[in-house]
Amino acid sequence: MYKPNFAILALIFILALSACSQQIEITPSEVVTPISATATQTSGKGLQGQATPAVTIPAGTDTSILEWERTGGIAGICQTMLVNQDFTFQIVNCTSGKVIVSGELTSEQAGVVEDLQNRYASFQWHFSPPAGSADMFLDRYTLFGKGPVVPSAEVQAAIDQDLANLASELINPNNPTPTS
């Protein structure tokens, strides 16, 4: 009767793990598209990994300040967060269309979003990992700003992380994301 040699199996397992832990430098591809601050926004149905048609926003209507979406990862999530000008929000599972959570931002959260809107011009940003990357989140967002400038790529990436933390905090209010 054949008995597996556990030492050999353990060695194979350790070698496989060490191959996974090698440092691989990843250079993300970030795409920024300035958009008109007063006349366009995406469809509002979430970004869902595809271009969504732009629509004209009548002046003075209650529209989104931002739309943020995260897809992928090992869990295969797909979440879209919409924040409106009245600081109400909705986070939706963009696969099923089911609302995960909705409500109103706290005054502190609203202040952060309002600052982004007033500081920066409208723009779209998305992260595309290099080919062959596995288990990574694909984030994208559109900020409908009123400010004079589009932020640098580094600032846009930091904004994405802040929006990811905000979404996590809204989904899990009793387990807030630690800040650095």
Order of alpha helices (4+ residues) and beta strands (2+ residues): alpha-beta-beta-beta-beta-beta-beta-beta-alpha-beta-beta-alpha
